[in-house]
Amino acid sequence: MNSTLNKVMLIGHLGDDVKMHYFKADSCIGKFSLATNETYINKETGEKITSTEWHNIVVRNKAAELCEKYLSKGDKIYVEGRIKSRQWQAEDGTTKYITEIQAIDFTFLTTKKENKSIDSPKETNFDSKNNGLPENDLPSQLSN
């Protein structure tokens, strides 16, 4: 097999609200941190230990706008994407590094911004062949 795979699947809680960055030509990105937890028992002490891993999530264009609209700190989300590492020069001359998850697909599992008078989208699937745009303009709905 000569092919490779770069795929990540995460379920976690937002560490903060989605931060938006807008660019020329009507494009934008949204960024947020996602916490995933692992719980285990320390064999020596019997103590229950919870370890939290933080992930930097990046969503683009319409997907970013949907995340900003419906997600807030503490909300639970499923994210599928790929790992991307990058580096840059800081103003002080040091080299900075970051590893991010470029989101391709996501599903809102819980949202605090749900408007009780109208149904809010719970699941949104994005077509990677369509430059990350939604398959249709309205997210599909899950039954409550």
Backbone torsions as a table, in degrees:
resi	resn	phi	psi	omega
1	MET	NA	121.9	-177.6
2	ASN	-99.7	-7.3	-176.8
3	SER	-86.3	164.9	177.8
4	THR	-126.0	170.2	-178.3
5	LEU	-140.8	133.0	174.9
6	ASN	-128.7	92.5	-175.9
7	LYS	-139.0	135.3	-179.8
8	VAL	-129.1	137.4	173.6
9	MET	-128.5	124.3	-177.1
10	LEU	-133.0	144.5	167.8
11	ILE	-126.3	122.6	-178.0
12	GLY	-162.7	-172.0	-178.0
13	HIS	-113.9	139.8	178.2
14	LEU	-65.0	135.2	177.8
15	GLY	-85.7	-15.0	-179.6
16	ASP	-163.7	170.1	176.2
17	ASP	-66.0	160.2	178.9
18	VAL	-69.4	130.1	177.5
19	LYS	-101.3	124.0	-176.7
20	MET	-100.0	145.2	174.5
21	HIS	-131.8	123.0	-177.6
22	TYR	-105.3	145.3	-178.6
23	PHE	-126.5	174.6	174.8
24	LYS	-63.7	164.9	177.2
25	ALA	63.7	32.7	174.5
26	ASP	56.4	32.9	175.3
27	SER	-109.2	155.6	179.9
28	CYS	-154.4	163.0	171.5
29	ILE	-131.6	150.5	173.9
30	GLY	-118.9	141.1	179.9
31	LYS	-129.1	141.3	173.6
32	PHE	-155.7	157.0	175.9
33	SER	-93.8	146.8	-179.4
34	LEU	-127.8	128.0	179.3
35	ALA	-100.0	128.8	170.9
36	THR	-117.2	144.9	-175.9
37	ASN	-119.8	145.4	172.6
38	GLU	-125.7	128.9	-179.9
39	THR	-117.0	134.2	178.4
40	TYR	-147.3	167.5	179.3
41	ILE	-104.6	126.3	175.4
42	ASN	-69.0	118.5	-175.2
43	LYS	-64.2	-31.0	-178.0
44	GLU	-76.8	-40.2	-174.4
45	THR	-106.4	-15.6	-176.3
46	GLY	75.6	4.5	-177.7
47	GLU	-75.8	139.9	175.9
48	LYS	-82.0	123.0	-176.6
49	ILE	-114.5	132.9	174.6
50	THR	-115.5	124.4	179.5
51	SER	-111.1	127.9	-178.9
52	THR	-107.0	132.5	174.8
53	GLU	-112.7	134.4	-179.6
54	TRP	-105.2	136.5	-178.9
55	HIS	-124.3	138.7	176.2
56	ASN	-93.1	115.7	-176.2
57	ILE	-105.0	137.2	177.5
58	VAL	-125.1	127.5	175.0
59	VAL	-123.0	151.9	-173.4
60	ARG	-119.8	149.1	169.9
61	ASN	49.9	-123.4	-175.2
62	LYS	-60.0	-37.6	178.0
63	ALA	-61.6	-40.6	178.5
64	ALA	-64.4	-42.0	179.7
65	GLU	-64.2	-39.2	176.7
66	LEU	-65.4	-42.0	178.5
67	CYS	-62.7	-43.9	179.2
68	GLU	-61.9	-39.8	-176.5
69	LYS	-69.4	-40.2	-170.6
70	TYR	-108.3	-15.8	-175.4
71	LEU	-106.4	147.8	173.0
72	SER	-147.0	170.1	-177.8
73	LYS	-49.3	132.1	178.0
74	GLY	95.0	-17.8	-179.9
75	ASP	-65.5	148.5	-179.6
76	LYS	-99.2	135.4	-176.1
77	ILE	-145.0	146.7	170.1
78	TYR	-98.7	129.7	179.5
79	VAL	-126.7	134.2	173.5
80	GLU	-123.3	135.0	-178.8
81	GLY	-172.6	-153.8	179.7
82	ARG	-133.8	153.9	179.9
83	ILE	-82.7	134.7	177.3
84	LYS	-135.8	125.2	176.6
85	SER	-108.0	143.3	177.9
86	ARG	-147.0	164.8	178.4
87	GLN	-139.8	158.8	178.6
88	TRP	-156.1	166.1	178.0
89	GLN	-94.0	125.0	176.6
90	ALA	-77.7	166.6	-179.8
91	GLU	-59.6	-30.1	179.9
92	ASP	-83.5	4.0	176.8
93	GLY	91.5	-6.2	179.8
94	THR	-80.1	152.9	176.9
95	THR	-89.8	127.2	179.4
96	LYS	-107.5	146.6	-179.6
97	TYR	-127.5	147.0	174.5
98	ILE	-148.8	145.5	173.0
99	THR	-115.3	127.7	-176.1
100	GLU	-125.5	159.1	171.4
101	ILE	-104.5	115.2	175.9
102	GLN	-83.5	106.6	-175.0
103	ALA	-70.2	133.5	176.1
104	ILE	-110.4	-38.0	-177.0
105	ASP	-138.6	147.9	172.8
106	PHE	-154.6	158.4	175.8
107	THR	-134.9	126.5	175.3
108	PHE	-74.4	120.5	179.6
109	LEU	-94.1	-41.1	170.9
110	THR	-142.9	143.1	175.4
111	THR	-137.9	140.2	178.5
112	LYS	-87.0	-20.3	-176.2
113	LYS	-85.7	10.4	-179.8
114	GLU	-62.2	131.2	176.8
115	ASN	-87.6	121.0	-175.4
116	LYS	-66.2	-21.6	-177.6
117	SER	-84.0	-18.3	177.6
118	ILE	-132.4	155.9	177.4
119	ASP	-75.2	135.2	178.2
120	SER	-103.0	150.7	178.2
121	PRO	-67.8	139.4	177.4
122	LYS	-109.2	-28.5	-174.7
123	GLU	-133.5	133.4	178.0
124	THR	-134.6	126.0	177.6
125	ASN	-111.7	132.5	-178.7
126	PHE	-113.7	138.6	-178.1
127	ASP	-90.1	110.8	-178.1
128	SER	-65.4	-23.8	177.6
129	LYS	-74.9	-13.5	-178.4
130	ASN	-107.4	35.9	177.8
131	ASN	55.8	36.2	176.6
132	GLY	78.0	6.9	178.1
133	LEU	-81.4	153.0	179.5
134	PRO	-64.5	153.2	177.5
135	GLU	-62.3	-35.0	170.8
136	ASN	-140.7	170.0	-173.7
137	ASP	-75.5	-20.1	-179.6
138	LEU	-109.0	126.2	177.6
139	PRO	-63.9	148.3	176.8
140	SER	-71.5	161.2	-175.5
141	GLN	-115.1	142.0	171.6
142	LEU	-98.9	148.0	177.0
143	SER	-76.8	147.1	-177.1
144	ASN	-83.9	NA	NA
